[in-house]
Amino acid sequence: MVHDGHGLGYLQKIARDRKNVFSALMEAVKTHSRGQVSHTL
């Protein structure tokens, strides 16, 4: 699976790796609701 840096799975991986989530978060909110993002984190 090729990762383009979008989506909730990618956001969760970045957060778990303790990396800066800002850019992943900005991409995730383009296609997912605030509730989905909050639940993911």
Distance bins in CASP14 RR format, pairs under 12 A and 6 or more apart:
PFRMAT RR
TARGET T0000
AUTHOR 0000-0000-0000
RMODE 2
METHOD distances of the structure
MODEL  1
1 9 0 0 0 0 0 1 0 0 0 0 0
1 10 0 0 0 0 0 1 0 0 0 0 0
2 10 0 0 0 0 0 1 0 0 0 0 0
3 9 0 0 0 0 1 0 0 0 0 0 0
3 10 1 0 1 0 0 0 0 0 0 0 0
3 11 0 0 0 0 0 1 0 0 0 0 0
3 13 0 0 0 0 1 0 0 0 0 0 0
3 14 0 0 0 0 0 1 0 0 0 0 0
3 24 0 0 0 0 0 1 0 0 0 0 0
3 27 0 0 0 0 0 1 0 0 0 0 0
4 10 0 0 0 0 1 0 0 0 0 0 0
4 24 0 0 0 0 0 1 0 0 0 0 0
4 27 0 0 0 0 1 0 0 0 0 0 0
4 31 0 0 0 0 0 1 0 0 0 0 0
5 11 0 0 0 0 1 0 0 0 0 0 0
5 12 0 0 0 0 0 1 0 0 0 0 0
5 13 0 0 0 0 1 0 0 0 0 0 0
5 14 0 0 0 0 1 0 0 0 0 0 0
5 21 0 0 0 0 0 1 0 0 0 0 0
5 23 0 0 0 0 1 0 0 0 0 0 0
5 24 1 0 0 1 0 0 0 0 0 0 0
5 25 0 0 0 0 0 1 0 0 0 0 0
5 26 0 0 0 0 0 1 0 0 0 0 0
5 27 1 0 0 1 0 0 0 0 0 0 0
5 28 0 0 0 0 1 0 0 0 0 0 0
5 30 0 0 0 0 0 1 0 0 0 0 0
5 31 0 0 0 0 0 1 0 0 0 0 0
6 14 0 0 0 0 0 1 0 0 0 0 0
6 23 0 0 0 0 0 1 0 0 0 0 0
6 24 0 0 0 0 1 0 0 0 0 0 0
6 25 0 0 0 0 0 1 0 0 0 0 0
6 26 0 0 0 0 0 1 0 0 0 0 0
6 27 1 0 1 0 0 0 0 0 0 0 0
6 28 1 0 0 1 0 0 0 0 0 0 0
6 29 0 0 0 0 0 1 0 0 0 0 0
6 30 1 0 0 1 0 0 0 0 0 0 0
6 31 1 0 0 1 0 0 0 0 0 0 0
6 32 0 0 0 0 1 0 0 0 0 0 0
7 13 0 0 0 0 1 0 0 0 0 0 0
7 14 0 0 0 0 0 1 0 0 0 0 0
7 21 0 0 0 0 0 1 0 0 0 0 0
7 23 0 0 0 0 0 1 0 0 0 0 0
7 24 1 0 0 1 0 0 0 0 0 0 0
7 25 0 0 0 0 0 1 0 0 0 0 0
7 26 0 0 0 0 0 1 0 0 0 0 0
7 27 1 0 0 1 0 0 0 0 0 0 0
7 28 1 0 1 0 0 0 0 0 0 0 0
7 29 0 0 0 0 1 0 0 0 0 0 0
7 30 0 0 0 0 1 0 0 0 0 0 0
7 31 1 0 0 1 0 0 0 0 0 0 0
7 32 1 0 0 1 0 0 0 0 0 0 0
7 36 0 0 0 0 1 0 0 0 0 0 0
7 37 0 0 0 0 1 0 0 0 0 0 0
7 40 0 0 0 0 1 0 0 0 0 0 0
8 14 0 0 0 0 0 1 0 0 0 0 0
8 15 0 0 0 0 0 1 0 0 0 0 0
8 21 0 0 0 0 0 1 0 0 0 0 0
8 24 0 0 0 0 1 0 0 0 0 0 0
8 25 0 0 0 0 0 1 0 0 0 0 0
8 27 0 0 0 0 0 1 0 0 0 0 0
8 28 1 0 1 0 0 0 0 0 0 0 0
8 29 0 0 0 0 0 1 0 0 0 0 0
8 30 0 0 0 0 0 1 0 0 0 0 0
8 31 0 0 0 0 1 0 0 0 0 0 0
8 32 1 0 1 0 0 0 0 0 0 0 0
8 33 0 0 0 0 0 1 0 0 0 0 0
8 35 0 0 0 0 0 1 0 0 0 0 0
8 36 1 0 0 1 0 0 0 0 0 0 0
8 37 1 0 0 1 0 0 0 0 0 0 0
8 38 0 0 0 0 0 1 0 0 0 0 0
8 39 0 0 0 0 1 0 0 0 0 0 0
8 40 1 0 1 0 0 0 0 0 0 0 0
8 41 0 0 0 0 1 0 0 0 0 0 0
9 15 0 0 0 0 1 0 0 0 0 0 0
9 16 0 0 0 0 1 0 0 0 0 0 0
9 17 0 0 0 0 0 1 0 0 0 0 0
9 21 0 0 0 0 0 1 0 0 0 0 0
9 24 0 0 0 0 1 0 0 0 0 0 0
9 25 0 0 0 0 0 1 0 0 0 0 0
9 27 0 0 0 0 0 1 0 0 0 0 0
9 28 0 0 0 0 1 0 0 0 0 0 0
9 32 0 0 0 0 0 1 0 0 0 0 0
9 36 0 0 0 0 0 1 0 0 0 0 0
9 37 0 0 0 0 0 1 0 0 0 0 0
9 39 0 0 0 0 0 1 0 0 0 0 0
9 40 1 0 0 1 0 0 0 0 0 0 0
9 41 0 0 0 0 0 1 0 0 0 0 0
10 16 0 0 0 0 0 1 0 0 0 0 0
10 17 0 0 0 0 0 1 0 0 0 0 0
10 19 0 0 0 0 0 1 0 0 0 0 0
10 21 0 0 0 0 1 0 0 0 0 0 0
10 23 0 0 0 0 0 1 0 0 0 0 0
10 24 1 0 1 0 0 0 0 0 0 0 0
10 25 0 0 0 0 0 1 0 0 0 0 0
10 26 0 0 0 0 0 1 0 0 0 0 0
10 27 1 0 0 1 0 0 0 0 0 0 0
10 28 1 0 0 1 0 0 0 0 0 0 0
10 31 0 0 0 0 0 1 0 0 0 0 0
10 32 0 0 0 0 0 1 0 0 0 0 0
10 37 0 0 0 0 0 1 0 0 0 0 0
10 40 0 0 0 0 1 0 0 0 0 0 0
11 17 0 0 0 0 0 1 0 0 0 0 0
11 19 0 0 0 0 0 1 0 0 0 0 0
11 20 0 0 0 0 0 1 0 0 0 0 0
11 21 1 0 0 1 0 0 0 0 0 0 0
11 22 0 0 0 0 0 1 0 0 0 0 0
11 23 0 0 0 0 1 0 0 0 0 0 0
11 24 1 0 1 0 0 0 0 0 0 0 0
11 25 1 0 0 1 0 0 0 0 0 0 0
11 26 0 0 0 0 1 0 0 0 0 0 0
11 27 1 0 0 1 0 0 0 0 0 0 0
11 28 1 0 1 0 0 0 0 0 0 0 0
11 29 0 0 0 0 1 0 0 0 0 0 0
11 30 0 0 0 0 0 1 0 0 0 0 0
11 31 0 0 0 0 0 1 0 0 0 0 0
11 32 0 0 0 0 1 0 0 0 0 0 0
11 36 0 0 0 0 1 0 0 0 0 0 0
11 37 1 0 0 1 0 0 0 0 0 0 0
11 38 0 0 0 0 0 1 0 0 0 0 0
11 39 0 0 0 0 0 1 0 0 0 0 0
11 40 1 0 1 0 0 0 0 0 0 0 0
11 41 1 0 0 1 0 0 0 0 0 0 0
12 19 0 0 0 0 0 1 0 0 0 0 0
12 21 0 0 0 0 1 0 0 0 0 0 0
12 24 0 0 0 0 1 0 0 0 0 0 0
12 25 0 0 0 0 0 1 0 0 0 0 0
12 28 0 0 0 0 1 0 0 0 0 0 0
12 32 0 0 0 0 0 1 0 0 0 0 0
12 36 0 0 0 0 0 1 0 0 0 0 0
12 37 0 0 0 0 1 0 0 0 0 0 0
12 38 0 0 0 0 0 1 0 0 0 0 0
12 39 0 0 0 0 1 0 0 0 0 0 0
12 40 1 0 1 0 0 0 0 0 0 0 0
12 41 1 0 0 1 0 0 0 0 0 0 0
13 19 0 0 0 0 1 0 0 0 0 0 0
13 21 0 0 0 0 1 0 0 0 0 0 0
13 24 0 0 0 0 1 0 0 0 0 0 0
13 28 0 0 0 0 0 1 0 0 0 0 0
13 40 0 0 0 0 0 1 0 0 0 0 0
13 41 0 0 0 0 0 1 0 0 0 0 0
14 20 1 0 0 1 0 0 0 0 0 0 0
14 21 1 0 1 0 0 0 0 0 0 0 0
14 22 0 0 0 0 1 0 0 0 0 0 0
14 23 0 0 0 0 1 0 0 0 0 0 0
14 24 1 0 1 0 0 0 0 0 0 0 0
14 25 0 0 0 0 1 0 0 0 0 0 0
14 26 0 0 0 0 0 1 0 0 0 0 0
14 27 0 0 0 0 0 1 0 0 0 0 0
14 28 0 0 0 0 1 0 0 0 0 0 0
14 40 0 0 0 0 0 1 0 0 0 0 0
14 41 0 0 0 0 0 1 0 0 0 0 0
15 21 1 0 1 0 0 0 0 0 0 0 0
15 22 0 0 0 0 0 1 0 0 0 0 0
15 24 0 0 0 0 1 0 0 0 0 0 0
15 25 0 0 0 0 1 0 0 0 0 0 0
15 28 0 0 0 0 0 1 0 0 0 0 0
15 37 0 0 0 0 0 1 0 0 0 0 0
15 38 0 0 0 0 0 1 0 0 0 0 0
15 40 1 0 0 1 0 0 0 0 0 0 0
15 41 1 0 1 0 0 0 0 0 0 0 0
16 24 0 0 0 0 0 1 0 0 0 0 0
16 40 0 0 0 0 0 1 0 0 0 0 0
16 41 0 0 0 0 1 0 0 0 0 0 0
17 24 0 0 0 0 0 1 0 0 0 0 0
19 25 0 0 0 0 0 1 0 0 0 0 0
20 26 0 0 0 0 0 1 0 0 0 0 0
21 27 0 0 0 0 0 1 0 0 0 0 0
21 28 0 0 0 0 1 0 0 0 0 0 0
21 29 0 0 0 0 0 1 0 0 0 0 0
21 37 0 0 0 0 0 1 0 0 0 0 0
21 40 0 0 0 0 0 1 0 0 0 0 0
21 41 1 0 0 1 0 0 0 0 0 0 0
22 28 0 0 0 0 0 1 0 0 0 0 0
22 29 0 0 0 0 0 1 0 0 0 0 0
23 29 0 0 0 0 0 1 0 0 0 0 0
23 30 0 0 0 0 0 1 0 0 0 0 0
24 30 0 0 0 0 0 1 0 0 0 0 0
24 32 0 0 0 0 0 1 0 0 0 0 0
24 37 0 0 0 0 1 0 0 0 0 0 0
24 40 0 0 0 0 0 1 0 0 0 0 0
24 41 0 0 0 0 0 1 0 0 0 0 0
25 32 0 0 0 0 0 1 0 0 0 0 0
25 34 0 0 0 0 0 1 0 0 0 0 0
25 36 0 0 0 0 0 1 0 0 0 0 0
25 37 1 0 0 1 0 0 0 0 0 0 0
25 38 0 0 0 0 0 1 0 0 0 0 0
25 40 0 0 0 0 1 0 0 0 0 0 0
25 41 0 0 0 0 1 0 0 0 0 0 0
26 32 0 0 0 0 0 1 0 0 0 0 0
26 37 0 0 0 0 0 1 0 0 0 0 0
27 37 0 0 0 0 0 1 0 0 0 0 0
28 34 0 0 0 0 0 1 0 0 0 0 0
28 35 0 0 0 0 0 1 0 0 0 0 0
28 36 0 0 0 0 1 0 0 0 0 0 0
28 37 1 0 1 0 0 0 0 0 0 0 0
28 38 0 0 0 0 0 1 0 0 0 0 0
28 39 0 0 0 0 0 1 0 0 0 0 0
28 40 1 0 0 1 0 0 0 0 0 0 0
28 41 0 0 0 0 1 0 0 0 0 0 0
29 35 0 0 0 0 0 1 0 0 0 0 0
29 36 0 0 0 0 1 0 0 0 0 0 0
29 37 1 0 0 1 0 0 0 0 0 0 0
29 38 0 0 0 0 0 1 0 0 0 0 0
29 40 0 0 0 0 0 1 0 0 0 0 0
29 41 0 0 0 0 0 1 0 0 0 0 0
30 36 0 0 0 0 0 1 0 0 0 0 0
30 37 0 0 0 0 0 1 0 0 0 0 0
31 37 0 0 0 0 0 1 0 0 0 0 0
32 38 0 0 0 0 1 0 0 0 0 0 0
32 39 0 0 0 0 1 0 0 0 0 0 0
32 40 1 0 0 1 0 0 0 0 0 0 0
32 41 0 0 0 0 0 1 0 0 0 0 0
33 39 0 0 0 0 1 0 0 0 0 0 0
33 40 0 0 0 0 0 1 0 0 0 0 0
34 40 0 0 0 0 0 1 0 0 0 0 0
34 41 0 0 0 0 0 1 0 0 0 0 0
35 41 0 0 0 0 1 0 0 0 0 0 0
END
